[in-house]
């Protein structure tokens, strides 16, 4: 696992757990968690892409 994944995976896992605890009718807050998770996942991919060409 890349260092950037090792750094962000615990954060993403925590956000996923919090997201799963929310009631399904709490759409706005669930979408907020989803956006944060996707942002972090994109940050991981970008960092790995940059490292591949460094």
N, C-alpha and C positions, 0 to 999 in steps of 0.2 A: 504494500500500500504506500502511495506517495506521502511525503511529509505533509503536504497541504490537505490531503484527505484525512490523515491522522489528526490534524488540527480541527477540521470542520465537522467530521463525522459525529463526535459527541454532541455538538451543538445542534446538528440536524436531527439527531435521534431524540434529543430533549424536546425540540419543537414538534416533532411528529407525535410524541407521547402527549404533549399538551393539546395538540390538535385533536387527537383521538378521544380525549376526555371531554371535549366540548359537545354539547347536545347538537344533534343534526339540524335543528331549526335555528341555530345561531350562525347563520350563513355569513354575515359580514366578518365576524371574528375568525371563522374558519378560513375564509378567503385570505384574510390578512396573514394567517399562519402559512398558508400555501404559497403566498407571494414571497414571504421571507425565506422559506425552504428553497423555492426555485432560485431565488437570488443567490443563496449560498452555494447551491449546486452549480450554477453558472460560473460563480467565482472560482470554484474548484477546477472546472473544465478550462477556463481561461488561463489560470495559473499553470496547469499541466501543459497546455498548448504552448505557452510562452517558454516553459522549461524545455520542451522538446526541441525548440529552435534556438536555445541559448548556447 
